[in-house]
Amino acid sequence: MDQPETTLHTGAHAGPSDISDGLIKREAKKAAVWLSVAGLFALVVILAQPIMVIIGGIVFAAMIDGGQRLIARVAPFLPRGVRITMVLLGALSFFVWLVTFAGGQIAAQAAEFPALVEAQLGRLMVWAASHGFSMQDFNLQQVAGQVLGSVGQVTSALGGLFGGFTTAFLIFILSIYFVIEPDLYRRGFAWMLPEESRDHFEGMAVRMGRALRMLLFGRLLGMTVEGVATWAMLAWWGVPMAALLGLLTGLLAFLPNIGAPISGLLMVIVGFSGGTEMGLYCIAVYIIVQSVDGNIIVPMVAKRTADLAPALVLGAQLVFGLLFGILGLMLADPIVAMIKIALERQAARNDANRVTD
């Protein structure tokens, strides 16, 4: 008679993992959420490189898709696969030309920059002394070391752009898979979401794709305009390395806010090595080219994309560059655009649900 009572009495007691107090239970759930977020963040940091490669594949796939859509406007009778092949062959031809034309020249010219900067600082010191400026508190060696160190970082980054063939190859392969069958991957990802969220994700993915295509189209347009205009204007004046400077200006234009000052610094250094007039002319070229890009191309594209504040983009570049290196620096702008669209769509969904309720 005593045994059943003992069993019943034992089953009535809470286990060590049971929480009867409602307040403690709510706080435990909150703590579990924060621990999950921290664990997810740690996982993202650990898997940073693969994640950035996948995002790079998505971004490059959007670029390829935008190219085939442009071809479709001119030749709508061509099958989608043929248009994608044309875009890929064009991109491959450009990179082959880029490596053939600039690969060896960049390394050779980069070796000349330290001596060039040192000579320019010497000329600056002589000019300042001749105009009565006191140079006693001016530590030339320290400034030279900082400038040369910055130039060294720039050339190292440029070398990394041409040296990361493995990462670029993986991004290229992933982008081909994504662009050939985009619906397959979009449906597969949506399948992992709750059923009531799938339509919302489909609409968000379509809007993200459109924004990425326009953003990258504007980026490529700006790169082309800046590179060609810089090369033509510098070559007209007879500035040394005009073609190389134009190429670097075009490539660095892919990095908004950061690429332009770097290319301008290189341009001005080379310009003043040929005299004061040439240096001032290079400054004028830089101002004109950046004004055209900033006042015409960027506003035109921003109207049809996720209009991003420059300070937001610059902050994201600093954070992503620190966390993920040069790849994070290059992809910061598209990632911020996708995050902004996701937040806007979620806010619109919350407002709609609130009105319905």
Secondary structure as UniProt FT lines:
FT   HELIX           2..11
FT   TURN            16..17
FT   HELIX           22..46
FT   HELIX           48..74
FT   TURN            76..77
FT   HELIX           80..130
FT   TURN            131..132
FT   TURN            136..137
FT   HELIX           140..163
FT   HELIX           165..180
FT   HELIX           182..191
FT   HELIX           195..197
FT   HELIX           198..237
FT   TURN            240..241
FT   HELIX           242..252
FT   TURN            253..254
FT   TURN            256..258
FT   HELIX           259..272
FT   TURN            273..274
FT   HELIX           276..292
FT   HELIX           293..297
FT   HELIX           298..302
FT   TURN            303..304
FT   HELIX           310..356
//
